[in-house]
Amino acid sequence: MRAYLPDYSFHRAKTLTEAFSQLEAGAKPFAGGTDIMVLLDAGALPPDNYFDILAIKELQGIRSTKKALSLGALTTYSEIRNHKLIQSNFPILCASAREVGAIAIQNRGTIGGNIANSSPAADLPPGLLVYEAQINLISKRGLRTLDYTKFHLGYKKNELQKDELIHSITLKPEFQKHHHFWRKVGSRRSQAISKTMIAALAKVNRKRIEDIRIALGSVAPTAVRCLEVETFLKGKILSPSTILEAKKILSRDLHPIDDIRSTGKYRLIVSQNMLEEFLCGIG
Ligand SMILES: Cc1cc2nc3c(=O)[nH]c(=O)nc-3n(C[C@H](O)[C@H](O)[C@H](O)COP(=O)(O)OP(=O)(O)OC[C@H]3O[C@@H](n4cnc5c(N)ncnc54)[C@H](O)[C@@H]3O)c2cc1C
């Protein structure tokens, strides 16, 4: 059943102060609306008060300094894919943004909405995990910064408090010498929610792995770093037996579920294959 529109109210907050008042009154932020409108259309959005945050300057834009890059919560996928510094320093984010929905969604959907929605199948979190991003949350009480690894607490659960907005994401450009790898497996190349996906980074010196970070999405209640596999691979010279062992460790680490998009068995096998594809490419 479709939603009955008079059950909802909608305001525009032009400043952070107006947004904080809206939050205090119990209203919910509305950015690109690409997640919220799907629920509305399906009659699954509880009647509530919403406020548009798109005009709030502090949440907009990509800013760079020598030490870091800051992506405002309202940064769209199209802005991410077209940004030269993100292309050169954080190519996994460009590659994942390029595979979100299709162009219309990429022009409208925001990084803040993707993170706040906290779906395990969201495309940006695995990349943010391997780049060890920080997330900045803002409220009347001020700005607080968390390691992104600490933000997602479970399926659709996160650290965001009722009076907070996602302000921005901070990334440090420390990965110029790394291999960057991204792979999303869904039913189609576009307009597909993933069955599994991998974001991975590695720095290799004379065939020895000096640094490695691997994250998967759609295989657990949140995107996950594969720390046991990383620990096993660090310092190793890659060989067919090392890759085989890494795949075995991954299968001990992961317990993906069956759902409407795929089976746990398929997700596990394909995740192992993606890990192998990545490792074969860096050796
Ligand atoms: C056809 C279609 C295809 C899609 N394909 C993909 C896909 O392939 N991969 C993928 O990952 N996603 C996909 N999505 C989901 C969606 O586009 C993304 O999750 C998007 O990034 C959400 O951002 P938004 O600005 O539209 O969020 P909104 O819908 O405005 O908000 C989503 C949630 O985040 C909250 N929120 C938004 N901004 C903030 C903020 N700054 N602070 C606090 N809370 C906030 C809202 O209150 C709401 O709960 C698809 C959606 C559609 C409709």
The ligand as an SDF file (V2000), in Angstrom:
LIG
                    3D

 53 58  0  0  0  0  0  0  0  0999 V2000
   17.1600    2.6770   -7.8750 C   0  0  0  0  0  0  0  0  0  0  0  0
   18.1210    2.6970   -6.7140 C   0  0  0  0  0  0  0  0  0  0  0  0
   19.3300    2.0430   -6.8390 C   0  0  0  0  0  0  0  0  0  0  0  0
   20.2590    2.0660   -5.7780 C   0  0  0  0  0  0  0  0  0  0  0  0
   21.4320    1.3810   -5.9350 N   0  0  0  0  0  0  0  0  0  0  0  0
   22.3250    1.3920   -4.9280 C   0  0  0  0  0  0  0  0  0  0  0  0
   23.5590    0.6820   -5.0670 C   0  0  0  0  0  0  0  0  0  0  0  0
   23.8520    0.0820   -6.1080 O   0  0  0  0  0  0  0  0  0  0  0  0
   24.4170    0.7100   -4.0200 N   0  0  0  0  0  0  0  0  0  0  0  0
   24.1540    1.3930   -2.8550 C   0  0  0  0  0  0  0  0  0  0  0  0
   24.9830    1.3990   -1.9420 O   0  0  0  0  0  0  0  0  0  0  0  0
   22.9820    2.0670   -2.6860 N   0  0  0  0  0  0  0  0  0  0  0  0
   22.0710    2.0760   -3.6870 C   0  0  0  0  0  0  0  0  0  0  0  0
   20.8790    2.7410   -3.5310 N   0  0  0  0  0  0  0  0  0  0  0  0
   20.6040    3.3690   -2.2150 C   0  0  0  0  0  0  0  0  0  0  0  0
   20.8620    4.8760   -2.1030 C   0  0  0  0  0  0  0  0  0  0  0  0
   20.9460    5.5300   -3.3420 O   0  0  0  0  0  0  0  0  0  0  0  0
   22.0840    5.2420   -1.2710 C   0  0  0  0  0  0  0  0  0  0  0  0
   22.1210    4.6120   -0.0140 O   0  0  0  0  0  0  0  0  0  0  0  0
   22.1880    6.7770   -1.0820 C   0  0  0  0  0  0  0  0  0  0  0  0
   23.5320    7.0850   -0.8880 O   0  0  0  0  0  0  0  0  0  0  0  0
   21.3840    7.3810    0.0700 C   0  0  0  0  0  0  0  0  0  0  0  0
   21.6920    8.7660    0.1390 O   0  0  0  0  0  0  0  0  0  0  0  0
   20.5360    9.8600    0.1310 P   0  0  0  0  0  0  0  0  0  0  0  0
   21.1950   11.1800    0.2260 O   0  0  0  0  0  0  0  0  0  0  0  0
   19.5970    9.6630   -1.0020 O   0  0  0  0  0  0  0  0  0  0  0  0
   19.8440    9.4870    1.5250 O   0  0  0  0  0  0  0  0  0  0  0  0
   18.3580    9.7390    2.0250 P   0  0  0  0  0  0  0  0  0  0  0  0
   17.3970    8.8110    1.3440 O   0  0  0  0  0  0  0  0  0  0  0  0
   18.0270   11.1950    2.0150 O   0  0  0  0  0  0  0  0  0  0  0  0
   18.5320    9.2780    3.5420 O   0  0  0  0  0  0  0  0  0  0  0  0
   18.8480    7.9510    3.8940 C   0  0  0  0  0  0  0  0  0  0  0  0
   18.9640    7.8470    5.4270 C   0  0  0  0  0  0  0  0  0  0  0  0
   20.0820    8.5810    5.8780 O   0  0  0  0  0  0  0  0  0  0  0  0
   19.7090    9.6180    6.7880 C   0  0  0  0  0  0  0  0  0  0  0  0
   20.5980   10.7430    6.4830 N   0  0  0  0  0  0  0  0  0  0  0  0
   20.8750   11.2740    5.2540 C   0  0  0  0  0  0  0  0  0  0  0  0
   21.8540   12.1940    5.3490 N   0  0  0  0  0  0  0  0  0  0  0  0
   22.1930   12.2590    6.6640 C   0  0  0  0  0  0  0  0  0  0  0  0
   23.1600   13.0240    7.4040 C   0  0  0  0  0  0  0  0  0  0  0  0
   23.9880   13.9120    6.8230 N   0  0  0  0  0  0  0  0  0  0  0  0
   23.2380   12.8310    8.7380 N   0  0  0  0  0  0  0  0  0  0  0  0
   22.4310   11.9270    9.3520 C   0  0  0  0  0  0  0  0  0  0  0  0
   21.5050   11.1770    8.7170 N   0  0  0  0  0  0  0  0  0  0  0  0
   21.4050   11.3380    7.3860 C   0  0  0  0  0  0  0  0  0  0  0  0
   18.2160    9.8710    6.5220 C   0  0  0  0  0  0  0  0  0  0  0  0
   17.5470   10.3670    7.6540 O   0  0  0  0  0  0  0  0  0  0  0  0
   17.7650    8.4610    6.1570 C   0  0  0  0  0  0  0  0  0  0  0  0
   17.5670    7.7130    7.3340 O   0  0  0  0  0  0  0  0  0  0  0  0
   19.9450    2.7550   -4.5590 C   0  0  0  0  0  0  0  0  0  0  0  0
   18.7100    3.4360   -4.4580 C   0  0  0  0  0  0  0  0  0  0  0  0
   17.8190    3.4070   -5.5190 C   0  0  0  0  0  0  0  0  0  0  0  0
   16.5030    4.1380   -5.3720 C   0  0  0  0  0  0  0  0  0  0  0  0
  1  2  1  0
  2  3  1  0
  2 52  2  0
  3  4  2  0
  4  5  1  0
  4 50  1  0
  5  6  2  0
  6  7  1  0
  6 13  1  0
  7  8  2  0
  7  9  1  0
  9 10  1  0
 10 11  2  0
 10 12  1  0
 12 13  2  0
 13 14  1  0
 14 15  1  0
 14 50  1  0
 15 16  1  0
 16 17  1  0
 16 18  1  0
 18 19  1  0
 18 20  1  0
 20 21  1  0
 20 22  1  0
 22 23  1  0
 23 24  1  0
 24 25  2  0
 24 26  1  0
 24 27  1  0
 27 28  1  0
 28 29  2  0
 28 30  1  0
 28 31  1  0
 31 32  1  0
 32 33  1  0
 33 34  1  0
 33 48  1  0
 34 35  1  0
 35 36  1  0
 35 46  1  0
 36 37  1  0
 36 45  1  0
 37 38  2  0
 38 39  1  0
 39 40  1  0
 39 45  2  0
 40 41  1  0
 40 42  2  0
 42 43  1  0
 43 44  2  0
 44 45  1  0
 46 47  1  0
 46 48  1  0
 48 49  1  0
 50 51  2  0
 51 52  1  0
 52 53  1  0
M  END
$$$$
